[in-house]
Amino acid sequence: MSGPELVRPETLADLVALRAAHPDRTLVAGGTDVMVGVNFGRLRPSGVIDVGRVAELRAHEVVDGVLRIGAGVTFGRIETSLADVVPALATAARGVGSPQIRAAATIGGNLGTASPAGDAHPALIALGASIELASVDGTRLVPADAYFLGPGRSVRTEREVVAAVRIPVGDGIRQEFAKIGTRNAMVIAVAAVAVVVDLERRRIGVGLGSVGPTPIRAARAEALLAAALWPDGGERVPPTAETIAAFAEEVRRSARPIDDVRGTAAYRAHAVQVMARRCATWCLEEVR
């Protein structure tokens, strides 16, 4: 018996046309998640669309203060080529599996799986990224914090593909990412935090991973720290230890963790509080 049909489009236009015609087929980029599902018998594709030859998905560039990363860009390239542009995302990329996995796994695939533990997701939320979704009907942008609906679910429709992510960049953006797991490498995060302090836009960004059914934006914590740094919209003032502690506590309140085989809810809540305090301190030390 023959296996599922495999097609390899070479342009984004061909890809979205195939997606519209065959929404039941499985999209494959690096295959690092898809093949796990196949090997464990959880996934039996009726057909496969390999996006690896689509050149538009493999490019990244900065235009007018916005970094556009194609969905086919691997975590290995983000780790090495974009560390100076988006260090929080590069740090997150560095924690994805082994070097071999990072050489294959793509940011678009990470978003396609929509896992609450996806390493890129907290950083994208904190950075104020938008997800570019393409279909035969055109392209739409979805804020990263509005993209996720639940474990393995997103706003992406069956006719759409993740084409790219767009991230505001600039010299005045301080950013940090931290995660904790059962070991230092090749591990799914028990909890993850990204913190961004954007001095130019007077914006704070906080993204959390592995502490809820979706990646979480800690909006109240963002507002608390922004109000402390720029009181009444005025000049920036130095943060106090009490401010940082209150911010970290608000981050903890934003988490919605559960107990599972990788950690308890109480441990996860404590971990995000500690990591939020550390990340904010590191960002603001650079500001000083």
C-alpha positions as semicolon CSV with decimal commas, in nm:
position;residue;x (nm);y (nm);z (nm)
1;M;0,000;0,000;0,000
2;S;0,140;0,338;-0,095
3;G;0,191;0,613;0,163
4;P;0,026;0,956;0,177
5;E;0,077;1,185;-0,120
6;L;0,363;1,434;-0,080
7;V;0,370;1,768;-0,261
8;R;0,644;2,034;-0,247
9;P;0,535;2,382;-0,356
10;E;0,813;2,627;-0,439
11;T;0,630;2,960;-0,396
12;L;0,399;3,101;-0,132
13;A;0,127;3,144;-0,393
14;D;0,145;2,773;-0,477
15;L;0,145;2,684;-0,108
16;V;-0,172;2,876;-0,020
17;A;-0,344;2,739;-0,331
18;L;-0,262;2,384;-0,223
19;R;-0,375;2,463;0,131
20;A;-0,709;2,590;0,002
21;A;-0,758;2,286;-0,219
22;H;-0,642;2,032;0,042
23;P;-0,702;2,168;0,395
24;D;-0,690;1,814;0,536
25;R;-0,326;1,761;0,437
26;T;-0,054;1,801;0,700
27;L;0,189;2,090;0,666
28;V;0,552;1,993;0,729
29;A;0,849;2,227;0,769
30;G;1,121;2,075;0,986
31;G;0,896;1,786;1,089
32;T;1,028;1,786;1,447
33;D;0,675;1,774;1,593
34;V;0,496;1,601;1,307
35;M;0,730;1,302;1,306
36;V;0,693;1,256;1,681
37;G;0,318;1,227;1,626
38;V;0,368;0,983;1,340
39;N;0,618;0,770;1,531
40;F;0,387;0,741;1,832
41;G;0,083;0,664;1,618
42;R;-0,103;0,983;1,711
43;L;-0,092;1,120;1,356
44;R;-0,168;0,946;1,027
45;P;-0,150;1,210;0,752
46;S;-0,379;1,163;0,453
47;G;-0,132;1,376;0,261
48;V;0,169;1,599;0,324
49;I;0,254;1,950;0,204
50;D;0,627;2,007;0,249
51;V;0,693;2,384;0,275
52;G;1,072;2,351;0,284
53;R;1,125;2,471;-0,075
54;V;0,923;2,793;-0,039
55;A;1,193;3,060;-0,052
56;E;0,967;3,338;0,082
57;L;0,933;3,150;0,411
58;R;1,309;3,121;0,467
59;A;1,397;3,493;0,463
60;H;1,427;3,750;0,740
61;E;1,479;4,127;0,713
62;V;1,431;4,454;0,900
63;V;1,226;4,720;0,720
64;D;1,119;5,050;0,880
65;G;1,182;4,930;1,234
66;V;1,003;4,596;1,194
67;L;1,178;4,259;1,180
68;R;0,998;4,011;0,956
69;I;1,096;3,648;1,015
70;G;0,968;3,400;0,760
71;A;0,787;3,097;0,901
72;G;1,052;2,866;0,755
73;V;1,341;3,028;0,943
74;T;1,490;2,772;1,180
75;F;1,563;2,821;1,548
76;G;1,927;2,760;1,467
77;R;1,931;3,067;1,242
78;I;1,740;3,276;1,497
79;E;1,989;3,172;1,764
80;T;2,292;3,275;1,558
81;S;2,179;3,542;1,311
82;L;1,924;3,740;1,513
83;A;2,078;3,742;1,862
84;D;2,168;4,112;1,833
85;V;1,823;4,209;1,702
86;V;1,585;4,006;1,923
87;P;1,798;3,862;2,206
88;A;1,499;3,731;2,405
89;L;1,378;3,530;2,107
90;A;1,734;3,411;2,036
91;T;1,768;3,295;2,398
92;A;1,439;3,110;2,367
93;A;1,558;2,953;2,040
94;R;1,876;2,835;2,210
95;G;1,669;2,625;2,449
96;V;1,481;2,436;2,176
97;G;1,594;2,074;2,178
98;S;1,938;1,977;2,053
99;P;2,149;2,153;1,786
100;Q;2,016;1,899;1,535
101;I;1,656;1,985;1,626
102;R;1,727;2,360;1,606
103;A;1,874;2,310;1,259
104;A;1,536;2,173;1,141
105;A;1,265;2,318;1,367
106;T;1,108;2,642;1,243
107;I;0,932;2,931;1,411
108;G;0,630;2,871;1,187
109;G;0,612;2,509;1,296
110;N;0,628;2,618;1,660
111;L;0,331;2,848;1,603
112;G;0,152;2,582;1,400
113;T;0,149;2,341;1,693
114;A;0,020;2,619;1,925
115;S;0,156;2,442;2,232
116;P;0,126;2,623;2,567
117;A;0,490;2,522;2,619
118;G;0,622;2,651;2,285
119;D;0,955;2,818;2,359
120;A;0,912;3,105;2,112
121;H;0,564;3,204;2,229
122;P;0,637;3,402;2,550
123;A;0,907;3,603;2,373
124;L;0,679;3,681;2,078
125;I;0,403;3,798;2,312
126;A;0,639;4,014;2,519
127;L;0,793;4,166;2,207
128;G;0,454;4,271;2,074
129;A;0,487;4,049;1,768
130;S;0,217;3,991;1,508
131;I;0,158;3,662;1,330
132;E;0,122;3,688;0,952
133;L;-0,136;3,441;0,821
134;A;-0,164;3,388;0,445
135;S;-0,435;3,227;0,234
136;V;-0,580;3,256;-0,115
137;D;-0,801;3,532;0,029
138;G;-0,501;3,746;0,126
139;T;-0,291;3,813;0,436
140;R;-0,398;3,913;0,785
141;L;-0,200;4,006;1,096
142;V;-0,291;3,868;1,437
143;P;-0,129;3,996;1,760
144;A;0,070;3,715;1,920
145;D;-0,130;3,736;2,244
146;A;-0,456;3,687;2,048
147;Y;-0,330;3,400;1,832
148;F;-0,368;3,112;2,080
149;L;-0,708;2,965;2,171
150;G;-0,617;2,655;2,371
151;P;-0,376;2,360;2,379
152;G;-0,293;2,291;2,013
153;R;-0,551;2,545;1,891
154;S;-0,513;2,888;1,734
155;V;-0,709;3,137;1,527
156;R;-0,541;3,004;1,210
157;T;-0,805;2,850;0,983
158;E;-0,770;2,534;0,777
159;R;-0,714;2,746;0,466
160;E;-0,433;2,955;0,618
161;V;-0,061;2,904;0,671
162;V;0,174;3,090;0,903
163;A;0,380;3,301;0,661
164;A;0,591;3,508;0,901
165;V;0,613;3,690;1,231
166;R;0,663;4,066;1,253
167;I;0,839;4,220;1,553
168;P;0,901;4,589;1,632
169;V;1,274;4,640;1,689
170;G;1,498;4,927;1,797
171;D;1,795;5,031;2,007
172;G;1,584;5,123;2,311
173;I;1,437;4,776;2,369
174;R;1,571;4,575;2,664
175;Q;1,460;4,213;2,674
176;E;1,518;3,891;2,865
177;F;1,389;3,534;2,850
178;A;1,413;3,258;3,110
179;K;1,269;2,911;3,144
180;I;1,294;2,631;3,394
181;G;1,276;2,257;3,334
182;T;1,377;1,925;3,477
183;R;1,725;1,963;3,326
184;N;1,929;2,228;3,148
185;A;1,889;2,114;2,788
186;M;1,650;1,930;2,553
187;V;1,354;1,976;2,786
188;I;0,998;2,105;2,766
189;A;0,960;2,412;2,986
190;V;0,793;2,370;3,324
191;A;0,754;2,749;3,318
192;A;0,889;3,028;3,099
193;V;0,891;3,409;3,115
194;A;0,990;3,686;2,873
195;V;1,012;4,051;2,980
196;V;1,059;4,350;2,747
197;V;1,122;4,713;2,845
198;D;1,078;4,937;2,539
199;L;1,219;5,278;2,629
200;E;1,123;5,445;2,301
201;R;0,758;5,342;2,307
202;R;0,732;5,346;2,690
203;R;0,600;4,993;2,674
204;I;0,642;4,689;2,896
205;G;0,584;4,340;2,754
206;V;0,546;4,019;2,954
207;G;0,482;3,674;2,808
208;L;0,440;3,350;3,004
209;G;0,465;2,988;2,888
210;S;0,369;2,650;3,035
211;V;0,155;2,810;3,307
212;G;-0,187;2,798;3,141
213;P;-0,387;2,640;2,859
214;T;-0,231;2,898;2,626
215;P;0,075;3,121;2,640
216;I;-0,026;3,424;2,850
217;R;0,023;3,797;2,827
218;A;0,053;3,943;3,179
219;A;-0,119;4,272;3,094
220;R;-0,175;4,391;3,452
221;A;0,189;4,336;3,538
222;E;0,287;4,531;3,225
223;A;0,067;4,823;3,331
224;L;0,198;4,818;3,688
225;L;0,563;4,842;3,585
226;A;0,498;5,100;3,312
227;A;0,315;5,324;3,560
228;A;0,604;5,296;3,804
229;L;0,870;5,372;3,542
230;W;0,683;5,659;3,375
231;P;0,453;5,806;3,644
232;D;0,176;6,023;3,499
233;G;0,334;5,977;3,157
234;G;0,636;6,183;3,260
235;E;1,008;6,118;3,262
236;R;1,139;5,776;3,354
237;V;1,223;5,724;3,722
238;P;1,449;5,453;3,867
239;P;1,255;5,145;3,981
240;T;1,269;5,043;4,346
241;A;1,307;4,693;4,483
242;E;0,946;4,719;4,602
243;T;0,833;4,802;4,247
244;I;1,008;4,498;4,104
245;A;0,864;4,275;4,378
246;A;0,512;4,404;4,316
247;F;0,556;4,349;3,942
248;A;0,673;3,989;3,995
249;E;0,379;3,920;4,226
250;E;0,139;4,050;3,960
251;V;0,304;3,820;3,706
252;R;0,241;3,528;3,942
253;R;-0,127;3,625;3,964
254;S;-0,150;3,619;3,584
255;A;-0,045;3,253;3,567
256;R;-0,306;2,977;3,548
257;P;-0,094;2,666;3,607
258;I;-0,201;2,308;3,669
259;D;-0,040;2,004;3,828
260;D;0,104;1,756;3,580
261;V;0,392;1,511;3,546
262;R;0,644;1,795;3,495
263;G;0,555;2,007;3,797
264;T;0,291;2,127;4,040
265;A;0,080;2,437;3,995
266;A;0,232;2,589;4,308
267;Y;0,586;2,533;4,181
268;R;0,504;2,686;3,843
269;A;0,348;2,994;4,001
270;H;0,651;3,042;4,224
271;A;0,889;2,988;3,931
272;V;0,728;3,254;3,709
273;Q;0,739;3,501;3,998
274;V;1,110;3,443;4,054
275;M;1,195;3,451;3,683
276;A;0,987;3,765;3,625
277;R;1,173;3,944;3,905
278;R;1,509;3,838;3,764
279;C;1,425;3,926;3,403
280;A;1,289;4,268;3,499
281;T;1,594;4,337;3,714
282;W;1,830;4,245;3,429
283;C;1,637;4,465;3,182
284;L;1,634;4,763;3,418
285;E;1,998;4,722;3,517
286;E;2,080;4,782;3,151
287;V;1,860;5,093;3,158
288;R;2,053;5,232;3,455
